[in-house]
Amino acid sequence: MIRVRPIILAASLVILFGQAGPSFAEATADERAAIEARIQALQAEMRSLEQTLETLPSGDGEVETVDDSPAPADDPVLEEIAERRQLERESTRNPLSITAYRRNYLFPVSYSPRPNREAFRDITETTGPDDFEAKFQFSIKVNLIEDLFGEHGDLYFAYTQRGWWQAFNTEASSPFRETNFEPEVFLTFDNAWQFLGWTNTRNRLALNHLSNGRSDPLSRSWNRVYLESNFQRGDWAFSLAPHWRIPESESDDDNPDIERYMGYGDVTIAKWLGDNELSLLWRGNPGTGYMGTQVDYSWPLFNSNIRGHLQYYYGYGESMVDYDHRQNRLSLGFSLNPLFSGGSLTR
């Protein structure tokens, strides 16, 4: 197979340095700057050609050619898909790396004017829950099998943990008011199918368990199968994630009416605003009128990967113990990875 990229780069450099003349060491600062700029442009062109070449078919003994027409690399959404997949593959091959899944955040300040006092009495009768607490989410994934169906379909295991910590409630010994544990196994399929300007970037089929690890009367859990489809158009992203609850026997079901409050799936819409990100999550059961809405706004801090993060939740289903309790919560803190980073567009 003939590789056209090094030939293009080498030829361009020969022409470039030939034009610079034999007295290259005596070149002026302007000439050196022009040469360096040209080298950078050639390097950028080579990266673009590499991305284009990966999309072309190859065969034994065949010469690969590069299409001169505007390639998929000109589409920022398709460029993002290719870059995201490359980074995830590199992370998979690095045993020291951890790949983020859902958003990872820490909210040192989370305020709710009406916490679930009845549930807290089963933790301690010494005092009630504080209106202020800390909230966090930790979420990672690991690739188990790559390219399960030809060059498509990766099998992952993921783990997400959310916590609501009464950090300032020293009278009650600062307990964790609620912790949710969410392991899951899923198949994910990267995609580039386009319709009406939207690109279906990824589809995910998952077997999911969600529980709070408590004993009665605070025990809450359910098992689900869900299908999540992500769509992107420029600075907009949209996710639809319907789920089906795996039935349980009446004697084992800690929350038989959870679908009345949590509904049958999540809907998320997000938009980039420069380097900032705004997203809206909607869940619930329109038939019963029990709904939950979460708004997130994040922005970069300190010229690093850390982002400032503001979150507001209103309604039912914020946590397992509060699935049937209407919350009104405002949280402020930090997050690490935005929704557009390639993980799940839910939560």
N, C-alpha and C positions, 0 to 999 in steps of 0.2 A: 504494500500500500504506500503510495507517494504522499508525503505530508507537505502540503502547499504552504503552510504558515511559516516555517523556518526559512523557506526559499524566498518568500516575499520579504521577510524581515531582513535577511542577509543581503539581498540585492539592494534594498533601500539603504542599508547602512553603508554598503560599498559606494553607492552613488553619493551619499551624503558626505562621507569622509573624503571621497575623491574631490568633491567640490570645495572642501575645506582647505585643500592645498597642502604642500609638503611642510609649510611652516605652521603646523597646527599648534605647536607649543607657544607660538607668539600670537595666537588668535586673540582678538579683543574680547572684552567681557560680553559685548552684544552678540558676537558670533557664537561664543560658548553658550549663551542663553538660548539662541536660536537652535543650536544643535541639540541641547538638552530637551527643549520643547518638542522638537521633531521626533526624538527617541521616545518620549512619553506618548506622543500621538501614535507612533508605530506599535508600541506595546499595547495601547488601548485597542488598536485595530486588530492585533493578533488575538486578544482575549475575545473580541466580538466574533472573529472567524472561528475560534475554537468552539464557542457556543453554537454557531451555525452548523459546524461540521458534525457535532454530536447528534443533530436532528436528521442527518442524511443517512440513507441506507449504505451498508458496506458489504463487500463480498470478497472472497479469496481471489487475488490476482487482479482486482478491479482498481481503477484509479478514482479516488474521491475528488470531486470538484466542488467548488464553492459557488453557489448561486449569487450573481451580482445584484439581483433584485433585493428590495428591502426585506430582510429576513425577520423571523420572529423576534430576534434580539431587539428590533425597533419597538416592540410592544412591551411597555414597562411591566405589565402583569406577567407576561410569559418570561421575561428576564428574571422577575422575582421568584417565579416557580423554579426555574433552573438553578438559581443561586441558593435558594432554600434547600432544595434537594441535595445539592453538592455539599453544603455545610452540614446537613444531617448525616450524610454518608461519612464525611470526615470525622464527625463526632462519634459515630458508631464504631469506627476503627481505632478510636483512641480510648484505651481502657481507663484512663484517668479523667475522662470527661463525663459530665452529666447533662443531658438534654432536657430543656424545659418543655413542659406540656401546656397546661393551662397557665394563666397568669400567676406569678409568684409575687406576693405583696405582704407588707407589714403595716398595719394601721395602729400606731401607739395610742391614738385617740379615736374612740368610736362611741358615739352618743346616741342613746335611745331613751326618749321620755317615758316609754311604757314597756319596760322589760317584762319577761314572762315570770312574774313573781310566784305563781302557783307551782311551776316546775322547779323553781329554785328552792322552795320549801322542802322538797325531797332531797336536796343536797345538804342544806343546813337550816335549822330553825333559829339560829343565833341572830341573824340579821337578814334583811332582804337584799336583792341584787342592787348594785350601784347603777346609776344611769350611764356612767362612763366606764368603759372597759377597753381592752385591746383586742384586735381582730387580725388574723393572719391566714394566709394560704400558701402551702408548699406543694408543688406539683412537678413531677418528673416522668420521663418515659425512657424505655430502653428497647432497642430493636432486637427482636428474637430471630426473625427470618427475613432476609431481603429477597425481592423479586420472586415472590411465591408463585406468580402466574406469568411466566416469561420475564419481561422487564417491568412488570407492574405488580403491585400488591405487596406491601410490607406488613409483617405481623409484629405488633408491639405489645409490651406490658407497660401499664402506667399506674402511678399511684398519686393520689391527691389527698391532702389533709387540710381541713379548715378548722380553726379554733377561735373560740370566744372566751377571753381570759379576763376575769375580774381582778386585774392587776392592782387596782387602787383600793380594793375592798379588804383592807387589813383586818377588820373586825371579823371577817369570815375566813381569814387565813389565805386570802387571794386565790380562790380556787378557779379551775377551769370550768366555767359554767356549761360549756358544750364543746365537744370535739366530734367532727365528722370524718370518717375514714372511707375512702373511695378507691379501691383497687379495680382495675378493669383490663381486659384483653381485647384488642381491636385490630381489624384489618384496615389499612389505609391505602387509598388509591389516588395518586397524583393524576391530575387531568388537565386538559387544555381545551375542552369542548366549549364553544362559544355560541351564544344565542342572544340576539338583540343587544349586542354590545357588552354583555356580561360573560365572564369566563368562569366556568365551573372548575375551580382550582384544585379541589380535594373532596373526596368522599370517604366516610369512615363508618364501618359496621362494628359495633362493640357489644360485648357482654360485660355488664356493669353491676357492681355491688356497692351499696351505700348504707352505712349504719353509723350509730354513735357509740357503740361498744358499751352501752349501759345495761344494767339489769332492770327488771320491772320495779317501779311503774314508769321509768323513763326510757326504757328500751324502744328504739326506733330503727327500722331497717326495711329495705326492699331490694329486689334484684330486677334488673331491666335489660332489655335488648333495645339499642337505639341506632338509628341511622342519621349521621350528620353530614350535610352537604354544604360546602362553602362556595360562595360566588364572589367575584370581585370585578369592579369596573372603575378603573382609575383609582381615585382616592376613596372609593366606597367599597364596603364589604358587607355581605349578607350571609347569614347562616340559618338553616332550618334543621332542627334536630328532634324529630318525633321519636317517642319511645313506647315500648310495650312492656307492661309489668308482668313478670313471670309469676303465675298464681302460687299462693301459699295456702296451706290448710288453716282453717279458722283458729285452731288451737295454737298455731305458731305465729300467727299474724299479729304483730304489735301495733299496727296502724292500718286497719282495714279500709279506712276512708281517706287515705292519703291522696288518691287520685281526684277526690272532690276539691282538694286545695292546690295540688301540684300540677294537675292536668295531665296532658299527654305529650308534652314536649316543650322545648325552648325555642324562641325566635330571637335572633340578635342582629342588629344593624350597627355598623361602625363606620367612622369617617376620619381620615387623616386631615388635620388642619395644620399644614406645615409639618413641624416636628411633633405637634401635639396630636392627641387621639381622643375622640369622643365616641362612646358606645352606649347602646340601649339594649338591655335584655328584658324580654317579656315572657312570662309563664303564667299558668293558671288554667282554670276551667271556666270558659265562658258560660257553660250551661248552668253552673251553680253560682256564678258571680264572684268566686274567690280567685283573685288575681295577685300577681307579684311583679314588680318592676324594679330593675336595677340600672342606674345611670353611673357610668364611669368616665372620668376625665383625667388624662395623664399628660405630663410634659417632661422634657429632659432637664436634668439637674447637673450642675458642676461639670459640664462637658464630659459626662461619663455615661455608662449604661444604666445608672440609677435614675428613676423617674419619680417626680412628685405625683401623687395620686389622690384624687378626691372621689369618693363613692357615696351614693345615696340609694338606699333600698326602702321601698314602701310596699306593704302588702304581706301576703302569705308565702311560706315556703323558703324563707331565707336559710333556715337550718332544719335538721331533722326534728329536734325537740320543739321547734317553733313552727312546724309545717302548718298547724291549725291556729297559730297565734299571729295576729296582724302586727307587724313591726313597722317602725318609722325611724330609720337609722341613718346617721350621717357620720362618715369615717374619713380621716385624713392621715396620710402617711406616705409610704414609698412602695414602688413596684419595680421589677427588674425587666420583664419582657412584655411588650405590647401584644395585643391580639393579632396584629398583622405579621408577627414573627413566624407564623407557620404552625403553631400548635392548634388547640381547639378554640373556636370562636365563641364558645359558651363559657360563662363565668370567668 
